[in-house]
Amino acid sequence: RGDAGDWKHSMDELAIYDASAVIDEIIETTKKKPFWIGHSLGALVLYIYLEGAKFDESGKVVIDRELAKERNEKLLGAIPIASPPAFLGERSHPFSIVTRSALGQAILGAVILYFRLQDSFGGRCEVEKTAKRLMNHPRIIMAMSKSPRRMMLYNRSNTDSDTTTSLAKWAVDDVPFRMYVQLLEGMRSGYFKQYFPLSFRDFPCDYTVNASLIEAPILFVGGEKDMANWRTTKEYGYEVVSSKKKDILVFPDYGHTDLVIGKNVEDEVYPAILQWMRKIEAEES
């Protein structure tokens, strides 16, 4: 994980240490190249990995083009779901209206500063404990499922109450403050970059501008009603990567998490992904 168990890590460590270790172990054990299917943050980690990110002696993230080629060759295919490599979207999109407005920028800046201060004291954001407390109040859970906030998570018409309750109960975990800072800094600037402390005096590594280093076969999957705008995925992902084999699937009426837990994913989303995987396997054999 790249830390001493003190939760002092970001998405950079997950990609540079964890992803590398997992993929190498799979290849060594199975003697086969794996597919990487990553949803949301899982796909952001994938982008960092495929771009050849590593830490230099000073701890700054740098891009190694040779390492990028090596990592891309290790995957049979990459499937990022609901995860654009940038946070730049159409000005008319609700997410952009909120994050790019003066008020939105001020709020993001305040939250980022708060999380940075919390990180300096150690520990992590205890999301799991908060979720368990909320589960004792069904009315609160129901109210949250109907609030505008749920637009960030799923399209309610594409889920059922049991699924959304299970999402709140089981699909949350504690998160390092640094990962929140990295995500929110991306939302504020529009570009996905390495985590950097306030004392950082260099230009942080920008993963958005290095997306062209991705060469592995790749399938981008998005939803028309996802706050992670699929048009951003197309413009900064699909149209930028250097993959010779690349496709993009956009599903109507799908939001963020219902691309993996929606009522009809087993009939609509999963078969389409599987078909693409089999096509890549056939072409590689």
N, C-alpha and C positions, 0 to 999 in steps of 0.2 A: 504493500500500500504506500510505501514511501514515507511513512512517519513512524513514530514510536508508540502508536496506539493512543495518541492524544488528540486525534481528530484534526490535526493540522495538515490537511491535504485538500486538494481541489480536483477538478476534472483532469488536470494535467497529469497528476500522479496516477490516476486510474488508467489513463491511456498509455503512459510511458512505462509504467511498471506492471500493473495488473493485466491489462489487455495483452501486452507482449508475452507475459508468463503463461496466460491461459491458452493463447493461440499456439505458442510453441509446444506446450504440453499436449495439446490435442493432436497436432501434427506428428509429434514423436510417438504417441500412443497408437494412433489409428493409421499412420502412414498415409493420410489423406489430407487434402486441403479442406478447410471448413467454410461454411457460409457464416457471415455475421449478420444477425437480425437484431437491430437495435431500435427501441422506441424512445423518442424524446431524448433524454439525457444519454441513453445508451447509444444513440446515433451520434451525438456530439462527441462522445468518447471515441467513436469509430473514426470520425473525421480527423481528430488529433492524431490518432494512431497511423492512419494511412498517409498523412502528410509528412511523416518522418520526424515528428517532434521528439526532442530529447533535452535533457538539462546539460548546460555547460558547467564549467568548474565553478562559476559564480552563482549557480542556481537559476540562471535565466533560461527560459525555453528558447531553443534555436531549432531551425529546420535543417535537416540533413537530407539532401536530395537522394543520395545513394541508399540511405536507410529507408526512405519513402518507397523507392523501387523494390527493395527487398521485402518490405511489409506488404505491398500491394500484390506481389507474386505469391504470398503465402495464403491468400484468400481465394477461394473458388468464386465467391461473390459477396457483395455487400448490399444489405437491404435496410436503409434508414427509413423509419416510419415516423411521420409527424415531427420532423426535425429539420428545419431549414438551417443552412450553414451561416445564416446572417439573421439579424432582427430588423432588417429594412423591408418595409412593405408599402403597399399603396397608402397614400395619405388618407384615403377615404375609409380604409379598414378600421373598425373600432379599436383594435389593438394599437394601431399607429396613432390614432387620434388621442388616445390616452397617454401613451408613452412619449410621444413627440411634442406634446403640448408643454407650455411653460410650467403649468401646475404639475403635470406628470413628471417632468424632468426634476422639479424640486422635490417631489415626494420620493422618487427613486434615489436621488442624491442623499436625502435624509435617512432612508432605510439602509442604504449602502454604508453610510457612516456608522449607523447603529450596529450593524452586523460586524463591521471592522473592529469596533470597540469591544464587542462581545468576544470576538475571536482573540483579542489580546489578553483576555482573562482565561482563555482556554475553554474546553468543553465543546458542546455542539448544540444546535437548535433542536430541542426535544419535541419533535413533531409527533412521535409515536405516543408519548404520554398525553399530549393534548388531545389526540384523536380518541384515545381510550376514555378519557374523561367525557368527551362529547357523546360517546356511545351510550352513556348512562342517561342521556337526554334525547330521546327519539324525536321530540318536536323540534329541537334545534337542528338535528340532522335533516329532517324533512324541510325545514325552512331554508337551510343551506342548499339543498338540492334544487330548490326553486328560485334561488337568488341569482342575480346577474353574475356572481362569482363563478357559478357552475359553468358558465360559458367558456371559462379558461380550461375546464376539464373535459367536458363532454357535451354532446347534443342530447338533451334529455329525452327527446322523442325517440331516440335510437337506443335507449337503455330501459331497464325496468327498476323498480324500487329495490329488489333484492340485490341486483348488481351494484347499484350506487351505494347501498348500505355496506356491502362487502368491500367496495372500493375504499370507503372511509375507514373501515375497520381493519383491513388487512394490507392495503396497498400503500401504507405510509411507514416511514422509518425516520429515525433521527438523521439529520443532515449536518455536515460540517459548515460552519459559517462561511468558510472560504468558497465553498461551492455556490452558496447563495450570492455572495459578492460577485463572483465570476459571471453568474447568470444575469444578475441585475445590471452589472456594468455593460454587458452586451446589449441589454434592452435599452440602456440609456444612450449608448454610443451608436448602436445599430450594427456593430461588428463583434464577432465572436473572437475573444482574445484570451491569452493566458491569464491566470490569476496574478495580480501584482499588488504588493503592499503600498501603503501611502508613501513610504520612503523611496519607492522605485524611481530612479532617475533616467532610465533608458526607455526606448520605445518597446512596449510589450509585444510579444509575438502575436501576429494577427492570423487566425486560422481561416477567416473569411477570404482574405486575399490570396491564400495559398491553396485554395481548393483545386486549382488546376493540376496539382501534384497527384491527385487521386486518379489511378489508372485501372484499378480492379473493375471487373464487371459489376455494375451497380444498378439497383432498382430503387427509385425514390417512390415512396408511398405517402399520399396526403389525403386530407379530407376537405371538402369544400367549406365546411362550417368550423374548421379548426382555427383557433386563434394563432397557431403557427402557420401562417399564410402559405398555402401551397404555391402561390405565384412567386413568393420569395424563394421557395425551394427550387422552382424551375429556373428563375433568373440567376440565382447565386450558387446553385448546385448543378442541376441537370445541364444547363447551358455552359457551365464553366469547367466541369471535370474533364479529364483527358481520356476517360474510359472509351475504348472502342465499342464496347457493348454496354449500352446504357438505355434505360427506359424509365418512364414515369407513369404512375397510376394515381388518378385522383377520383375518390369516391364521393358521389353526391350524398348529402344528408349525414355525413360523418364528421364528428368533432375530433377532439384530441385523443382521449383514452378509449373512446368507443371504436377506434380503429383496431383495437385488440380485444375489447370486452363487449362490443355492441351485440345487439340481439341477433343480427344476421351475419356476423363475421365468418361463421363456419360455412356459410353458403356463398358469400360474396367476396370477402377479403382474402381469407386463407387459401382458397382454391386458386385465386389469381396469382398469389405469391408463389405457391407450390408449382404452378405451371411454369412460371419464369425460372425457378430453380432447376426444374427438370430440363428445361431448354438449355440452360447453361451447362448442366452436367453432360447432356448429350453432345454439345458442341466441344466440350473439353475432352471427351473420351475418344 
